[in-house]
């Protein structure tokens, strides 16, 4: 009985996965690479994932071989109405006034090497007197923690998938910033961060 069910399941899967002679041809499209997020001209770079719809502020990519309505990811034009200057700070202080306090944050001891390296830097890199420390945690994944150089305390900060943008003279932190052409990637599948 188990053998009959296995053969039936295999037969159904084989028949449902056939192409049935339907092919879709596409011309060159612009694809934004997930790792570098830079524009490159490519022809059929991803099997079945092609440009479905494009406007000035939106590009939708999806599966054009099976169901054109299945969107894999979207690129949305980033049009900021605020900038780093809107959160500018008055003074930058690169000095360390306290030792690194790994006990001030529950997860800090798990990343003590990264935090020590970031804290040992000669200068602050975020909001005047903070060390913003981040590292890769998979593809695409980046984790981060924030260290107050005045107190040595470690604070939670957001995770990202394509990076961060920040300045030493601003309190603004952009998580998953847009690429150089102004687009940022959104996906159908999201993680609870």
FENDA-V504160 format. One record per residue. RES is the residue in three letters. PHI is phi as a letter, one per 20 degrees, with the letter a starting at -180 (* if undefined). Layout:
# FENDA-V504160
res->RES phi->PHI
res->RES phi->PHI
This chain:
# FENDA-V504160
res->UNK phi->*
res->UNK phi->f
res->UNK phi->f
res->UNK phi->f
res->UNK phi->f
res->UNK phi->f
res->UNK phi->f
res->UNK phi->f
res->UNK phi->f
res->UNK phi->f
res->UNK phi->f
res->UNK phi->f
res->UNK phi->f
res->UNK phi->f
res->UNK phi->f
res->UNK phi->f
res->UNK phi->e
res->UNK phi->f
res->UNK phi->f
res->UNK phi->l
res->UNK phi->m
res->UNK phi->e
res->UNK phi->c
res->UNK phi->c
res->UNK phi->d
res->UNK phi->c
res->UNK phi->e
res->UNK phi->g
res->UNK phi->c
res->UNK phi->e
res->UNK phi->d
res->UNK phi->e
res->UNK phi->f
res->UNK phi->f
res->UNK phi->f
res->UNK phi->e
res->UNK phi->l
res->UNK phi->d
res->UNK phi->f
res->UNK phi->b
res->UNK phi->e
res->UNK phi->b
res->UNK phi->d
res->UNK phi->l
res->UNK phi->f
res->UNK phi->c
res->UNK phi->f
res->UNK phi->n
res->UNK phi->d
res->UNK phi->b
res->UNK phi->f
res->UNK phi->e
res->UNK phi->b
res->UNK phi->b
res->UNK phi->c
res->UNK phi->f
res->UNK phi->d
res->UNK phi->b
res->UNK phi->c
res->UNK phi->d
res->UNK phi->d
res->UNK phi->a
res->UNK phi->e
res->UNK phi->e
res->UNK phi->e
res->UNK phi->d
res->UNK phi->b
res->UNK phi->f
res->UNK phi->e
res->UNK phi->e
res->UNK phi->e
res->UNK phi->e
res->UNK phi->a
res->UNK phi->c
res->UNK phi->d
res->UNK phi->d
res->UNK phi->f
res->UNK phi->e
res->UNK phi->c
res->UNK phi->f
res->UNK phi->d
res->UNK phi->c
res->UNK phi->b
res->UNK phi->f
res->UNK phi->f
res->UNK phi->f
res->UNK phi->c
res->UNK phi->f
res->UNK phi->d
res->UNK phi->e
res->UNK phi->c
res->UNK phi->d
res->UNK phi->c
res->UNK phi->e
res->UNK phi->f
res->UNK phi->d
res->UNK phi->d
res->UNK phi->b
res->UNK phi->f
res->UNK phi->f
res->UNK phi->d
res->UNK phi->f
res->UNK phi->f
res->UNK phi->f
res->UNK phi->c
res->UNK phi->g
res->UNK phi->e
res->UNK phi->f
res->UNK phi->f
res->UNK phi->f
res->UNK phi->c
res->UNK phi->g
res->UNK phi->f
res->UNK phi->f
res->UNK phi->f
res->UNK phi->f
res->UNK phi->f
res->UNK phi->f
res->UNK phi->f
res->UNK phi->f
res->UNK phi->g
res->UNK phi->f
res->UNK phi->c
res->UNK phi->f
res->UNK phi->c
res->UNK phi->b
res->UNK phi->l
res->UNK phi->n
res->UNK phi->b
res->UNK phi->d
res->UNK phi->d
res->UNK phi->e
res->UNK phi->d
res->UNK phi->c
res->UNK phi->b
res->UNK phi->f
res->UNK phi->c
res->UNK phi->p
res->UNK phi->c
res->UNK phi->e
res->UNK phi->a
res->UNK phi->c
res->UNK phi->d
res->UNK phi->b
res->UNK phi->b
res->UNK phi->d
res->UNK phi->d
res->UNK phi->e
res->UNK phi->f
res->UNK phi->e
res->UNK phi->d
res->UNK phi->n
res->UNK phi->f
res->UNK phi->d
res->UNK phi->d
res->UNK phi->f
res->UNK phi->b
res->UNK phi->f
res->UNK phi->e
res->UNK phi->c
res->UNK phi->d
res->UNK phi->c
res->UNK phi->o
res->UNK phi->c
res->UNK phi->c
res->UNK phi->b
res->UNK phi->c
res->UNK phi->f
res->UNK phi->d
res->UNK phi->b
res->UNK phi->e
res->UNK phi->e
res->UNK phi->c
res->UNK phi->d
res->UNK phi->e
res->UNK phi->l
res->UNK phi->f
res->UNK phi->f
res->UNK phi->f
res->UNK phi->f
res->UNK phi->e
res->UNK phi->n
res->UNK phi->e
res->UNK phi->c
res->UNK phi->e
res->UNK phi->d
res->UNK phi->c
res->UNK phi->f
res->UNK phi->e
res->UNK phi->c
res->UNK phi->d
res->UNK phi->e
res->UNK phi->d
